Structure formats: C-alpha cells, structure tokens
C-alpha cells in the first residue's frame, strides 16, 4: 500500500521532517499555502494544532518503533515548538536547547522556551512559550532551529529543576561529550548569583559522566542518599585475555563476592541478536563470586531498586568505604 499524498509542497515537507513533523503558519505561507488553506487542512485533520501558529503534519513521519523513540520525538517536538511559534529570530533556551543538543534527562513534557537574537523582540505572548528576556550570544542549529549553546543552557536549567534531573543532565552532557570538561566548568561557574543557584551548589559535585542514562543517575543518587553508595560505577568485567562488558552499579561484599546491578532501558531487547548477545554476556558474568540483579528503568526511578539493594546489602553486612578491586575478573 502506498503512503497517502500529503497536502503540502515537497520542499516544505522536507523541512517538516527535519522539524520532527512540525510546521509553522509562517512556513506554510512562505511555501504558498495560505492561511485559509491551513485552516481547511486543520478542519479535515491533515494538520493538528499544537499551539498558536504551530501544527503537526499527520503522516509526515513514520510512527515511532518503540516507547523510547516516541518519548524522544515528543521531547524534540516540545523543544522545536518555541522557535516555530515565534519565528526565525527566536532561539531555544534551557531544557529545549539541551534536548536539541542531544542531552538526556529532560521530562517528556516541559514548557518550550525561547530568547531572541540581539535587537529583536516578539509581540506574541499567547503561545504558551516561555520567553527569557536575556541576551543571546553564540547559537547552534539543528535543521534550521536555533538554540543557545549547551554550556549556557545547562547553567539556565540546573537552578530550575529538581536535583536528580539536574544531575542526570550533567551526567549526559559529559558522558556524550556534548560539553568538554572546560565548558562544563564554565557552566558551573556561571550559575553563581542566579536565582536558585545556592541550593544546587553541591549537585555539580555529584555528577558522574560514567552514568549512561537518567535511570542510572537516579539509582546512583538514591543509593547515595540511602547510605549505600556503589563501590563501582560501570565496573569492568574481564575474562582471561578480553573484556566481557561493564556493570552499571556494583558493590564489593565482605566475603569477596560482588553484588552486580544492571538497569535495562526502555528499548532493551528490541532485536533478537541483542537478546542472544546479552544472554551470552550474562552467562559469563554469573559465577559463584557474583550476585546479579536486573531492574527496569521504571524500577530504578520509583525506588524499587534502592529498597531491594539496601535489603541485600544489610543481610550481607556490607559497609561503605571498603577498598574494592578495580575490576571483576571471571573465568
């Protein structure tokens, strides 16, 4: 079955696909689709209104292949809505800018926000987009959507969000090398004097770029708060002659064994080859000297992980601060 013909010019559709399926009224008009035609397309369901002057083009993109992909698209659409609503002088800021830069840790639903290029302003105030009345310096671009640098965006966001989310965003920009260590340090320094910055001062020191997902960050922080900080993050596991893999969180027990915790993301085991590869790795890791526990991202987020791990560590008489081997060697 062929895909139904979409009611927009081909050049505009190419732009729409780069904008995660979204289009603005101004873009339609510039492409020869006048406002009356936009209204008719809304009436027949070809366009879905997202906010004032911003629409989703039905069928412009294939359906997401997983819950994780759907959430990623939803975040990107939120980030893009602000600049589309306010035109080419609008620049995404804060969480929107971090999402456009590829950082993980933003909620699925957040308020789009923008600032404006020097010398420009916006008279529109009813789009539901947050306006930051701050000067914009250097900008970056994703498919024509402008956003402030991740360094600036991180400094904007950290004082405004809850602790675990702030640290997850910090972990992500360092782990993915979206920010260099020097840029990260500048972002930290530039929060001085901002409203809410005082309560976040200690959070910067809790960042750990070895964490590979927001769920790992949340679990690590929960364990620290419960008095059971992991002895290792991303513990290297080796068999003679080669590395087998890494373990998300690990505790070295008094009897010389390891408690190993793996946190499985939303998209875990989408492919049969991934299943087989993971089972092979897991079989190598499980020995008489290891105790492996696996948790979903939801269990890491909702406290199930920390409660169960605390109980295990209590029964094994684990204590914090004991020197642990740098890696786990299995036969």
PAZAPA-4460 file (N, C-alpha, C; in steps of 0.05 Angstrom, whole numbers, plus 32768, in hexadecimal, padded with zeros to 4 digits):
% residues 331
    n_x    n_y    n_z   ca_x   ca_y   ca_z    c_x    c_y    c_z   seq   type   mol
   8011   7FE8   8000   8000   8000   8000   8012   8019   8000     1      X     A
   800C   802C   7FEE   801C   8044   7FEC   8014   8058   8002     2      X     A
   8027   8068   800A   8022   807D   801E   800F   8092   8012     3      X     A
   7FFB   809B   8021   7FE9   80AF   8016   7FF8   80C9   8010     4      X     A
   7FEF   80D7   7FFC   7FFB   80F0   7FF4   7FF7   8105   8009     5      X     A
   800C   8113   8011   800A   8127   8026   8004   8142   8019     6      X     A
   7FF3   8153   8026   7FE9   816B   8019   7FFB   8183   801C     7      X     A
   8015   8180   801A   8028   8196   801C   803D   8193   8006     8      X     A
   8049   81A9   7FFD   805E   81A6   7FE8   8075   8195   7FF2     9      X     A
   8082   8189   7FDF   8098   8176   7FE5   80AE   8183   7FF5    10      X     A
   80B6   819C   7FED   80CC   81AA   7FFB   80C4   81AF   8018    11      X     A
   80AB   81B7   801C   80A2   81BC   8037   80A2   81A2   8048    12      X     A
   8099   818C   803B   8099   8173   804A   80B5   816A   8052    13      X     A
   80C9   8171   8042   80E4   816A   8049   80EC   817A   8063    14      X     A
   80E4   8193   8064   80E9   81A3   807C   80D9   8197   8094    15      X     A
   80C1   818F   808F   80B0   8184   80A4   80BD   816B   80B1    16      X     A
   80C8   815A   80A0   80D4   8142   80AA   80ED   8148   80BC    17      X     A
   80FB   815D   80B5   8111   8165   80C6   8109   8172   80E0    18      X     A
   80EF   817A   80E1   80E4   8186   80F9   80D2   8173   8108    19      X     A
   80D8   8159   8106   80C9   8145   8114   80AB   8145   810E    20      X     A
   80A4   814C   80F5   8088   814B   80ED   8079   8165   80F1    21      X     A
   8086   817A   80FA   8078   8193   8101   807D   81A8   80EB    22      X     A
   806A   81BB   80E9   806C   81D1   80D6   805E   81E9   80E3    23      X     A
   8068   8201   80DB   805B   8219   80E4   804A   8225   80CF    24      X     A
   8037   8236   80D7   8027   8245   80C4   8038   8255   80B1    25      X     A
   804C   8262   80BC   805E   8273   80AB   806C   8262   8096    26      X     A
   8075   824A   809D   8082   8239   8089   806E   8230   8073    27      X     A
   8056   822B   807B   8041   8224   8067   803D   823A   8054    28      X     A
   8039   8252   805F   8033   8269   804D   804B   826E   803B    29      X     A
   8063   826C   8045   807B   8271   8034   807D   825C   801E    30      X     A
   8071   8245   8022   8072   822F   800E   805A   8230   7FFB    31      X     A
   8048   8244   7FFF   8031   8247   7FED   8018   823B   7FF8    32      X     A
   8018   8232   8011   8000   8227   801D   7FF4   823D   802F    33      X     A
   7FE0   824B   8025   7FD6   8262   8034   7FC7   825A   804E    34      X     A
   7FC0   826E   805E   7FB4   8268   8078   7F99   825B   8075    35      X     A
   7F8A   8262   8061   7F70   8254   805D   7F74   8237   8057    36      X     A
   7F88   8231   8047   7F8E   8215   8041   7F97   8206   805A    37      X     A
   7FA7   8213   806B   7FB0   8207   8084   7F97   8201   8095    38      X     A
   7F84   8213   8096   7F6C   820F   80A6   7F5C   81F7   809C    39      X     A
   7F5A   81F4   8081   7F4C   81DD   8076   7F5A   81C3   807C    40      X     A
   7F75   81C3   807B   7F84   81AB   8081   7F80   81A3   809F    41      X     A
   7F7D   81B6   80B0   7F77   81B0   80CC   7F5B   81A3   80CE    42      X     A
   7F48   81AF   80C0   7F2D   81A5   80C1   7F2B   8188   80B8    43      X     A
   7F3A   8180   80A3   7F38   8165   8099   7F4B   8152   80A7    44      X     A
   7F5A   815C   80BA   7F6C   814B   80CA   7F87   8146   80BF    45      X     A
   7F8E   8154   80A9   7FA9   8150   809E   7FBE   815E   80AE    46      X     A
   7FB6   8173   80BC   7FC8   8181   80CF   7FBB   8181   80EA    47      X     A
   7FCB   817D   80FF   7FC1   817D   811B   7FCE   8194   8129    48      X     A
   7FBF   81A6   8134   7FC9   81BE   8142   7FD7   81B6   815B    49      X     A
   7FF0   81BE   815E   8000   81B9   8176   7FFF   81D1   8189    50      X     A
   8001   81E8   817E   7FFE   8201   818D   7FFA   8217   8178    51      X     A
   7FF7   822F   8180   7FF2   8245   816D   8008   8246   8158    52      X     A
   8001   8244   813F   8013   8246   8128   8025   822E   8124    53      X     A
   8020   8218   8132   8030   81FF   812F   801E   81E7   812C    54      X     A
   8024   81D6   8118   8013   81BF   8112   8025   81A6   810E    55      X     A
   8018   818F   8113   8025   8176   810C   8019   816C   80F1    56      X     A
   8029   8164   80DF   8020   815A   80C5   801B   813C   80C7    57      X     A
   8002   8134   80C6   7FFB   8118   80C9   8007   8107   80B3    58      X     A
   8016   80F2   80BA   8021   80E0   80A6   803C   80E9   809B    59      X     A
   8047   8100   80A4   8060   8109   8099   8077   80F7   80A2    60      X     A
   8075   80EB   80B9   808A   80D9   80C3   807E   80BD   80C8    61      X     A
   808E   80A8   80C6   8084   808E   80CE   807F   808D   80EC    62      X     A
   806E   807B   80F4   8069   8078   8111   8082   806F   811F    63      X     A
   8087   8078   8138   809F   806F   8147   809E   8051   814A    64      X     A
   80B5   8045   814B   80B7   8028   814D   80B8   801D   8169    65      X     A
   80B9   802F   817D   80B9   8026   8199   80AF   803D   81AA    66      X     A
   80AA   8037   81C4   80A2   804B   81D7   80B8   805F   81DA    67      X     A
   80D1   8056   81DB   80E8   8068   81DE   80EA   807B   81C7    68      X     A
   80E6   8072   81AE   80E7   8083   8197   80D0   8097   8197    69      X     A
   80B9   808F   81A1   80A2   80A1   81A3   80A8   80B7   81B7    70      X     A
   80B4   80B1   81CD   80BA   80C5   81E1   80D0   80D8   81D7    71      X     A
   80E4   80CD   81C9   80F8   80DE   81BD   80EC   80F2   81A9    72      X     A
   80DA   80E8   8198   80CD   80FB   8185   80BC   8110   8194    73      X     A
   80AE   8108   81A9   809D   811B   81B7   80AE   8131   81C3    74      X     A
   80C6   812A   81CE   80D7   813E   81DA   80E2   8151   81C4    75      X     A
   80EA   8146   81AE   80F4   8157   8198   80DE   816A   818E    76      X     A
   80C6   815F   818B   80B0   8170   8182   80AB   8187   8195    77      X     A
   80AC   8181   81AF   80A9   8197   81C3   80BF   81AC   81C0    78      X     A
   80D7   81A3   81BC   80EE   81B6   81B9   80EB   81C7   81A0    79      X     A
   80E0   81BC   818B   80DE   81CA   8171   80C6   81DD   8171    80      X     A
   80B2   81D8   8180   8099   81E8   8180   809F   8205   8185    81      X     A
   80B1   820B   8198   80B6   8227   819F   80C0   8238   8187    82      X     A
   80D7   822F   817B   80E0   823E   8164   80CC   8240   814D    83      X     A
   80BD   822A   8148   80A9   822B   8133   8093   823F   8139    84      X     A
   808B   8241   8152   8075   8253   8159   807D   8270   8157    85      X     A
   8097   8276   815A   80A0   8291   815C   80B2   829A   8146    86      X     A
   80B7   828A   8132   80C5   8293   811A   80E3   8290   811A    87      X     A
   80EF   8298   8105   810C   8293   8101   811F   82A2   8114    88      X     A
   8116   82B6   8122   8127   82C3   8135   8126   82B6   8151    89      X     A
   8114   82A2   8154   8112   8294   816D   8126   827E   8170    90      X     A
   8132   827C   8188   8147   8268   818D   813F   8258   81A5    91      X     A
   813E   823D   81A2   8136   822C   81B8   814B   822F   81CF    92      X     A
   8141   822E   81E8   8152   8231   81FF   814C   821B   8213    93      X     A
   815B   821A   8229   8155   8208   823F   8152   81EB   8237    94      X     A
   813E   81DD   8242   813A   81C1   823C   8136   81BC   821E    95      X     A
   8129   81CE   8210   8125   81CB   81F3   8140   81CA   81E5    96      X     A
   8152   81DB   81ED   816D   81DB   81E0   817C   81C2   81E6    97      X     A
   817B   81B8   81FF   8189   81A0   8206   817E   8188   81F7    98      X     A
   8164   8187   81F3   8158   8171   81E3   8162   8172   81C6    99      X     A
   8162   818A   81BB   816B   818D   819F   8189   8186   819C   100      X     A
   8198   8189   81B2   81B5   8182   81B1   81B9   8164   81B5   101      X     A
   81A4   8155   81BD   81A6   8138   81C0   81A9   812F   81DD   102      X     A
   81A6   8141   81F0   81A9   8139   820C   8191   8128   8215   103      X     A
   8196   8115   8226   8180   8104   8232   817B   810E   824E   104      X     A
   8161   810B   8257   815A   8112   8272   8143   8126   8274   105      X     A
   813B   8132   825D   8124   8144   825E   810A   8134   8260   106      X     A
   80F6   813F   826D   80DC   8131   826E   80CF   8130   8252   107      X     A
   80BC   811E   824F   80AE   811D   8235   80A0   8137   822F   108      X     A
   8092   8141   8243   8083   815A   8240   8090   8170   824F   109      X     A
   8098   8185   8242   80A3   819D   824F   809A   81B5   823E   110      X     A
   809C   81CC   824A   8093   81E5   823D   80A8   81ED   8228   111      X     A
   80A1   81EF   820F   80B4   81FA   81FB   80BD   8216   8204   112      X     A
   80D5   821D   81FD   80DF   8238   8205   80F2   8243   81F0   113      X     A
   80F2   825D   81EE   8104   826A   81DB   810E   8284   81E6   114      X     A
   8124   828E   81DA   812D   82A9   81DD   812F   82B3   81C0   115      X     A
   8137   82CD   81BD   8138   82D8   81A2   8153   82E4   819C   116      X     A
   815A   82E2   8183   8173   82ED   817A   8175   830B   8180   117      X     A
   818D   8314   8184   8191   8330   818C   8183   8343   8179   118      X     A
   8174   8356   8185   8166   836A   8175   814B   8361   816C   119      X     A
   8143   8348   8172   8128   833F   816A   8116   833B   8182   120      X     A
   80FD   833A   817D   80EA   8335   8192   80D2   8327   8187   121      X     A
   80C0   831F   8198   80A8   8311   818F   8090   831F   819C   122      X     A
   807C   8325   818C   8064   8331   8197   8050   831C   81A0   123      X     A
   8054   8303   8198   8041   82EE   819E   8046   82E4   81BA   124      X     A
   8031   82E3   81CA   8034   82D9   81E6   8020   82C3   81ED   125      X     A
   8012   82B9   81DA   7FFC   82A6   81E0   8002   828B   81D4   126      X     A
   801A   8284   81CF   8020   826A   81C3   8026   8255   81D8   127      X     A
   8027   825C   81F1   802E   8249   8206   804C   8242   8207   128      X     A
   805C   8252   81F9   8079   824E   81F9   8085   8262   820D   129      X     A
   8097   8258   821D   80A6   8269   8230   80B9   827B   8221   130      X     A
   80BA   8294   8228   80CC   82A7   821B   80E1   82AF   8230   131      X     A
   80FA   82AA   8229   8111   82B3   823A   811A   82CE   822F   132      X     A
   8118   82E2   8240   8121   82FD   8237   813E   8300   823D   133      X     A
   814E   82F0   8232   816B   82F1   8236   8179   82F3   821B   134      X     A
   8191   8300   821A   819F   8302   8201   81A8   82E6   81F7   135      X     A
   81A8   82E3   81DD   81B1   82CA   81D1   81CC   82CF   81C4   136      X     A
   81DF   82BE   81CB   81FA   82BF   81BE   81FC   82AC   81A8   137      X     A
   820F   8299   81AA   8213   8285   8195   81FA   8272   8194   138      X     A
   81F4   8269   817C   81DD   8257   8179   81E7   823F   8169   139      X     A
   81D8   8229   816C   81DC   8211   815C   81C3   820C   814C   140      X     A
   81C3   81F8   813A   81AC   81F4   8129   81A8   81D6   8124   141      X     A
   818F   81CD   8124   8188   81B2   811D   8171   81B4   8108   142      X     A
   8177   81AD   80F0   8163   81AF   80DA   8156   81CA   80D9   143      X     A
   8166   81DF   80DD   815C   81FA   80DB   8150   8205   80F4   144      X     A
   814E   81F5   8109   8143   81FE   8122   815B   8207   8134   145      X     A
   815B   8220   813C   8171   822B   814B   816D   8226   8169   146      X     A
   8184   8222   8177   8183   821F   8194   819D   8229   81A0   147      X     A
   819B   8231   81B9   81B3   823B   81C7   81C6   8224   81CB   148      X     A
   81DF   8229   81D1   81F3   8214   81D4   81EC   8203   81ED   149      X     A
   81F3   81EA   81ED   81ED   81D9   8204   81F9   81E4   821E   150      X     A
   8210   81F1   821C   821C   81FD   8234   820A   8211   8240   151      X     A
   81FE   8223   8230   81EC   8237   823A   81D2   822A   8244   152      X     A
   81C8   8217   8235   81AF   8209   823C   81B1   81FB   8256   153      X     A
   81C7   81ED   825B   81CA   81DE   8274   81CA   81F1   828C   154      X     A
   81D7   8207   8289   81D7   821B   829F   81BB   8226   82A4   155      X     A
   81AB   8228   828F   8190   8232   8292   817F   821D   82A0   156      X     A
   8183   8204   829A   8170   81EF   82A3   8176   81E6   82BF   157      X     A
   818F   81E2   82C7   8195   81D5   82E0   8187   81E2   82F8   158      X     A
   8187   81FD   82FA   817A   8209   8311   815B   8207   8311   159      X     A
   8150   81FD   82FB   8133   81FD   82F7   8126   81E2   82F9   160      X     A
   8135   81CD   82FB   8129   81B2   82FB   8131   81A3   8315   161      X     A
   8124   818C   8318   812A   817C   8330   8146   8170   832E   162      X     A
   8150   8167   8345   816C   815F   8347   8173   8148   8334   163      X     A
   8163   8132   8334   816B   811B   8324   816B   8121   8307   164      X     A
   8158   8133   82FE   8157   8139   82E2   816E   814B   82DA   165      X     A
   8176   815E   82EC   818D   816F   82E6   81A6   815E   82E3   166      X     A
   81AA   814B   82F5   81C2   813A   82F4   81C1   8128   82DC   167      X     A
   81A9   811E   82D5   81A7   810D   82BD   81AF   811C   82A4   168      X     A
   81A7   8135   82A2   81AE   8146   828B   81CC   814B   828B   169      X     A
   81D8   8150   82A2   81F5   8154   82A4   8203   813A   829B   170      X     A
   81FA   8123   82A6   8207   810A   829E   8206   8106   8280   171      X     A
   81EF   810D   8274   81EC   8108   8258   81FE   8119   8247   172      X     A
   81FF   8133   824D   820F   8145   823C   822D   813E   823E   173      X     A
   8235   8133   8255   8251   812B   8257   8256   810F   824B   174      X     A
   8244   80FD   8250   8247   80E2   8246   8248   80E2   8227   175      X     A
   8236   80F2   821B   8234   80F3   81FE   8248   8107   81F2   176      X     A
   8257   8114   8203   826A   8129   81FB   825D   813F   81EB   177      X     A
   8244   8145   81F3   8236   815D   81E8   8245   8176   81F2   178      X     A
   824F   8174   820B   825F   8189   8216   827B   817E   821D   179      X     A
   828F   818D   8218   82AA   8186   8222   82AB   818B   8240   180      X     A
   82C0   8181   824C   82C2   8186   8269   82C6   81A4   826F   181      X     A
   82D3   81B1   825D   82D7   81CE   8261   82BC   81DD   825E   182      X     A
   82AC   81D5   824B   8292   81E2   8247   8280   81DB   825F   183      X     A
   8281   81C2   8268   8271   81BB   8280   8278   81CC   8298   184      X     A
   8292   81D1   829C   829B   81E2   82B2   8291   81FE   82AF   185      X     A
   8291   8208   8296   8287   8224   8292   8269   8225   8297   186      X     A
   825A   8211   8290   823D   8210   8295   8238   8211   82B3   187      X     A
   8248   8201   82C2   8245   8200   82DF   824B   821C   82EB   188      X     A
   8260   8228   82E2   8268   8243   82ED   8253   8258   82E6   189      X     A
   8247   8256   82CF   8234   826B   82C6   8219   826A   82D4   190      X     A
   8214   8255   82E5   81FB   8255   82F4   81FD   8267   830C   191      X     A
   8215   826F   8314   8218   8280   832C   8206   8299   832A   192      X     A
   81F7   829D   833E   81E6   82B5   833F   81CA   82B1   8333   193      X     A
   81C6   829A   8325   81AC   8296   831A   8198   828E   8330   194      X     A
   817F   8294   832B   816B   828C   833E   816A   826D   833F   195      X     A
   816B   8262   8358   816A   8245   835B   8185   8238   835A   196      X     A
   819A   8247   8354   81B4   823A   8351   81C0   8230   836B   197      X     A
   81BA   823D   8381   81C6   8236   839A   81BF   8219   83A2   198      X     A
   81A6   8211   839D   819E   81F6   83A5   81AA   81E1   8393   199      X     A
   81B5   81E9   837C   81BF   81D5   8369   81DD   81D2   836A   200      X     A
   81EA   81E1   837C   8208   81E2   837B   8214   81C6   837E   201      X     A
   8209   81B6   8390   8214   819B   8395   820D   8188   837E   202      X     A
   81F9   818E   836E   81F1   817B   835A   8206   8177   8345   203      X     A
   8215   818C   833F   8229   818A   8329   823E   8175   8330   204      X     A
   8244   8172   834A   8258   815E   8353   824D   8142   8353   205      X     A
   8233   813F   8350   8227   8124   834F   8225   8119   8333   206      X     A
   822D   812A   831F   822D   8121   8304   8241   810B   82FF   207      X     A
   823A   80F7   82F0   824C   80E1   82E9   8248   80DA   82CB   208      X     A
   825B   80E1   82BA   8257   80DD   829D   8257   80C0   8295   209      X     A
   825D   80AE   82A7   825C   8091   82A0   823F   8087   829E   210      X     A
   822C   8095   82AB   8210   808D   82A9   8206   8091   828C   211      X     A
   81F9   807C   8282   81F2   807C   8266   81D4   8082   8260   212      X     A
   81C5   8086   8276   81A8   808C   8272   819E   809B   828A   213      X     A
   8187   80A9   8287   817B   80B6   829E   8173   80A2   82B4   214      X     A
   816A   808A   82AC   8163   8076   82C0   817B   806E   82D1   215      X     A
   8192   806C   82C5   81AB   8065   82D4   81B1   807C   82E7   216      X     A
   81AE   8095   82DE   81B4   80AB   82F0   81A1   80AB   8308   217      X     A
   8187   80A7   8303   8173   80A7   8319   8179   8091   832C   218      X     A
   8180   8079   8323   8186   8062   8334   819F   8068   8345   219      X     A
   81B4   8074   8338   81CC   807A   8347   81C7   808E   835D   220      X     A
   81B8   80A3   8357   81B3   80B7   836B   81A1   80AC   8382   221      X     A
   818E   809C   837B   817D   808F   8390   818D   807E   83A2   222      X     A
   81A0   806F   8397   81B1   805E   83A7   81C4   806F   83B9   223      X     A
   81CE   8084   83AE   81DF   8096   83BE   81CF   80A2   83D6   224      X     A
   81B6   80AA   83D0   81A5   80B6   83E5   819E   80A1   83FA   225      X     A
   819C   8087   83F2   8195   8072   8405   81AD   8067   8415   226      X     A
   81C4   8073   8410   81DC   806A   841E   81E9   8052   8413   227      X     A
   81E3   804B   83FA   81EE   8034   83ED   81FB   803C   83D1   228      X     A
   820D   804F   83D2   8219   8057   83B8   8227   8040   83AA   229      X     A
   8224   803D   8390   8231   8027   8382   824F   8028   8385   230      X     A
   825B   8010   8387   8278   800F   8388   8284   8013   836C   231      X     A
   8274   800E   8357   827D   8012   833C   8266   801A   832A   232      X     A
   826B   802C   8318   8259   8034   8303   8265   802B   82E8   233      X     A
   8256   801D   82D8   8260   8012   82BF   8279   8001   82C4   234      X     A
   8275   7FEE   82D6   828B   7FDB   82DD   8293   7FCA   82C5   235      X     A
   82AC   7FCA   82BE   82B6   7FBA   82A8   82B7   7F9C   82B1   236      X     A
   82AC   7F8B   82A0   82AD   7F6E   82A4   82BF   7F62   828F   237      X     A
   82D3   7F52   8297   82E6   7F46   8285   82E6   7F28   8289   238      X     A
   82EA   7F1A   8273   82F2   7EFE   8274   830F   7EFD   826A   239      X     A
   831D   7EE8   826E   8339   7EE8   8266   833D   7EF0   8249   240      X     A
   834B   7F06   8245   8352   7F0F   822A   833F   7F23   821D   241      X     A
   8328   7F27   8229   8316   7F3A   821C   8300   7F44   822F   242      X     A
   82F5   7F5C   8228   82E0   7F67   8237   82C5   7F5A   8230   243      X     A
   82B5   7F54   8244   829B   7F48   823F   8285   7F5E   823E   244      X     A
   8288   7F73   824E   8275   7F88   824E   8278   7F9A   8266   245      X     A
   8264   7FAA   826B   8264   7FBB   8283   8249   7FB9   8291   246      X     A
   824A   7FBD   82AB   8233   7FBB   82BC   822C   7FD7   82C6   247      X     A
   8212   7FDE   82C5   820A   7FFA   82CB   8212   8002   82E8   248      X     A
   820A   7FF3   82FC   8210   7FF9   8318   8219   7FDF   8325   249      X     A
   822D   7FE1   8337   8237   7FC8   8344   8240   7FCE   8361   250      X     A
   823D   7FBA   8372   8245   7FBC   838E   8257   7FA4   8394   251      X     A
   826D   7FA9   83A1   8280   7F94   83A8   8279   7F8A   83C4   252      X     A
   8271   7F71   83C7   8267   7F67   83E0   827E   7F5C   83F2   253      X     A
   8279   7F5B   840C   828E   7F53   841F   829A   7F37   841A   254      X     A
   828A   7F25   840E   8294   7F0A   8409   82A4   7F08   83EF   255      X     A
   82A9   7F1F   83E2   82B9   7F1F   83C9   82A8   7F1B   83B0   256      X     A
   828E   7F1A   83B3   827D   7F18   839B   8273   7F34   8393   257      X     A
   8266   7F36   837C   825C   7F4F   8372   823D   7F4E   836F   258      X     A
   8230   7F63   8377   8214   7F67   8371   8213   7F7A   8358   259      X     A
   8208   7F70   8342   8209   7F7E   8329   81EC   7F86   8321   260      X     A
   81E9   7F9F   8319   81CF   7FA9   8311   81D0   7FB4   82F5   261      X     A
   81BE   7FAA   82E4   81BA   7FB4   82C9   819F   7FC1   82C7   262      X     A
   819F   7FD8   82B9   8186   7FE7   82B5   8180   7FE7   8297   263      X     A
   8169   7FDB   8291   8162   7FD7   8275   8150   7FED   826B   264      X     A
   8158   7FFA   8256   8148   8011   824B   812F   8008   823D   265      X     A
   811F   801C   8235   8105   8017   8228   8108   8006   820F   266      X     A
   811E   800B   8200   8121   7FFD   81E6   8131   7FE3   81E8   267      X     A
   8135   7FDA   8200   8145   7FC1   8204   8138   7FAA   81F5   268      X     A
   8148   7F9A   81E8   813F   7F81   81DB   812B   7F86   81C4   269      X     A
   8130   7F9A   81B4   811F   7F9E   819D   8126   7F8B   8187   270      X     A
   813E   7F82   8186   8148   7F71   8170   8150   7F56   817B   271      X     A
   814A   7F40   816D   8150   7F25   8176   816E   7F22   817A   272      X     A
   817E   7F2F   8169   819B   7F2D   816C   81A5   7F3A   8186   273      X     A
   8197   7F50   818F   819D   7F5C   81A8   8197   7F49   81BF   274      X     A
   8181   7F3B   81BD   817A   7F28   81D2   8190   7F12   81D5   275      X     A
   8198   7F07   81BE   81AC   7EF1   81BF   81C7   7EFC   81CA   276      X     A
   81CF   7F13   81C1   81E8   7F1F   81C9   81E7   7F24   81E8   277      X     A
   81D0   7F2E   81F1   81CE   7F35   820D   81CE   7F1B   821F   278      X     A
   81C0   7F06   8215   81C0   7EED   8224   81DC   7EE1   8226   279      X     A
   81EB   7EE2   8211   8206   7ED8   8211   8217   7EE7   8225   280      X     A
   8215   7F01   8225   8225   7F11   8238   821C   7F0C   8254   281      X     A
   8202   7F0A   8259   81F8   7F05   8274   8201   7EE9   827E   282      X     A
   8201   7ED5   826D   820A   7EBB   8276   8227   7EBB   827E   283      X     A
   8238   7ECC   8271   8254   7ECD   8279   8257   7EDB   8294   284      X     A
   8245   7EEE   8299   8248   7EFE   82B1   823E   7EEF   82CA   285      X     A
   822A   7EDF   82C7   821F   7ED1   82DE   8231   7EBA   82E6   286      X     A
   823E   7EBD   82FD   824F   7EA8   8308   824A   7EA5   8326   287      X     A
   8259   7E94   8334   8256   7E91   8350   825F   7EAA   8360   288      X     A
   826C   7EBD   8352   8276   7ED5   835F   8266   7EEE   8357   289      X     A
   824F   7EEA   834A   823E   7F01   8343   8221   7EFC   8349   290      X     A
   8213   7F11   834F   81F6   7F11   8353   81EB   7F27   8341   291      X     A
   81DD   7F1F   832C   81D4   7F32   8318   81B6   7F38   831C   292      X     A
   81AF   7F52   831C   8193   7F5B   831C   818F   7F6E   8305   293      X     A
   8178   7F6A   82F7   8171   7F7B   82E1   8158   7F8B   82E7   294      X     A
   8157   7FA4   82DF   8140   7FB5   82E4   8139   7FC4   82CB   295      X     A
   811F   7FCA   82C8   8116   7FDB   82B3   811C   7FF8   82BA   296      X     A
   811B   800A   82A6   811E   8026   82AB   8109   8030   82BF   297      X     A
   80F0   8026   82BC   80DB   802E   82CE   80E1   8027   82EB   298      X     A
   80EC   800E   82EF   80F3   8006   830A   810A   8016   8316   299      X     A
   811C   801F   8304   8132   8030   830E   8127   804B   8316   300      X     A
   8112   8055   8308   8107   806F   830D   80F5   806F   8325   301      X     A
   80E6   805A   832A   80D1   805B   833E   80D9   8051   835A   302      X     A
   80F3   804B   835D   80FD   8043   8377   80FE   8025   837C   303      X     A
   80F4   8015   836A   80F5   7FF8   836E   8112   7FEE   8370   304      X     A
   8123   7FF8   835F   813F   7FF0   835E   814C   7FF5   8379   305      X     A
   814B   800E   8382   815A   8015   839B   814F   8006   83B3   306      X     A
   8135   8001   83B4   812B   7FF2   83CB   8135   7FD5   83CB   307      X     A
   8134   7FC8   83B4   813D   7FAC   83B3   815B   7FAA   83B7   308      X     A
   816A   7FBC   83AC   8187   7FBA   83AF   818F   7FC0   83CC   309      X     A
   8182   7FD3   83D9   8187   7FD8   83F5   8182   7FBF   8406   310      X     A
   816D   7FB1   8400   8167   7F98   8410   817D   7F83   840B   311      X     A
   8186   7F80   83F2   819B   7F6C   83ED   81B4   7F73   83FB   312      X     A
   81BC   7F8D   83F9   81D5   7F95   8406   81D4   7F93   8424   313      X     A
   81BD   7F97   8430   81BA   7F94   844D   81BE   7F77   8455   314      X     A
   81B3   7F65   8446   81B6   7F48   844D   81D2   7F3E   8448   315      X     A
   81E1   7F4C   8437   81FD   7F44   8431   8212   7F54   8442   316      X     A
   8208   7F65   8455   8219   7F74   8467   822D   7F86   8457   317      X     A
   8224   7F91   8440   8234   7FA4   8431   8237   7FBE   8440   318      X     A
   824E   7FCA   843D   8253   7FE5   8449   8260   7FF7   8434   319      X     A
   8259   8010   8433   8265   8022   8420   8282   8028   8426   320      X     A
   8291   8030   8412   82AD   8039   8416   82C2   8023   8415   321      X     A
   82BA   800A   8411   82CE   7FF4   840F   82DA   7FF4   83F3   322      X     A
   82F4   7FF1   83F2   8302   7FF1   83D8   82F9   7FD9   83C8   323      X     A
   82F2   7FDF   83AF   82E9   7FCA   839D   82FC   7FC7   8385   324      X     A
   82FE   7FAF   837A   830E   7FAB   8362   8305   7FBE   834B   325      X     A
   8318   7FC5   833A   8311   7FD7   8324   8300   7FCA   830E   326      X     A
   8300   7FB0   830D   82F0   7FA2   82F8   82E9   7F86   8302   327      X     A
   82D6   7F7A   82F5   82CE   7F5F   82FC   82D9   7F4C   82E6   328      X     A
   82E7   7F38   82EF   82F2   7F24   82DD   82E2   7F0A   82E0   329      X     A
   82D7   7F00   82CA   82C8   7EE7   82CA   82D6   7ED3   82B9   330      X     A
   82D1   7EBA   82BE   82DE   7EA4   82AF   82D3   7EA3   8293   331      X     A
***
